[in-house]
Amino acid sequence: MKNFIFPIAPLVLGQFPQVSATELGGWLLCAACVLVILNQGADFWRKNLKEKPTPADTYVDKTVCKIIHAEANKKLEKSENSLEALRKEIKADVKGIHDRINDVLKAVSRMEGNQT
């Protein structure tokens, strides 16, 4: 096969018309522009259109998911317990304030009763 193509190649290349330096420079400039545009398009694709991170990197195993879920439930339970303790404190404070208001109201009522 090598012997078949090699003798024909000079004949085929000899049939092309002679190209001037300006024509060759123009074609090389056009080829370089096409390559630059393709390179810019590939860079744009890699930087902006490709998914980051890839979906395969975001998958989580069921065991890891269960561990994360258990930790979240512990934190939720802890915060619910602290909220319940705060509610009890607030209720006790409000009850104390109500008791003081009732005492003051009784004292004012007695004072008004004594003046008449």
VENZIUR-V503496 format. One record per pair of residues at least 24 apart in sequence whose C-alpha atoms are under 6 Angstrom apart, sorted by the first residue. I is the first residue (numbers start at 0). J is the second residue. D is the distance in whole Angstrom. If there is no record, write none. Layout:
i = <I & I>
j = <J & J>
d = <D & D>
//
This chain:
none
//
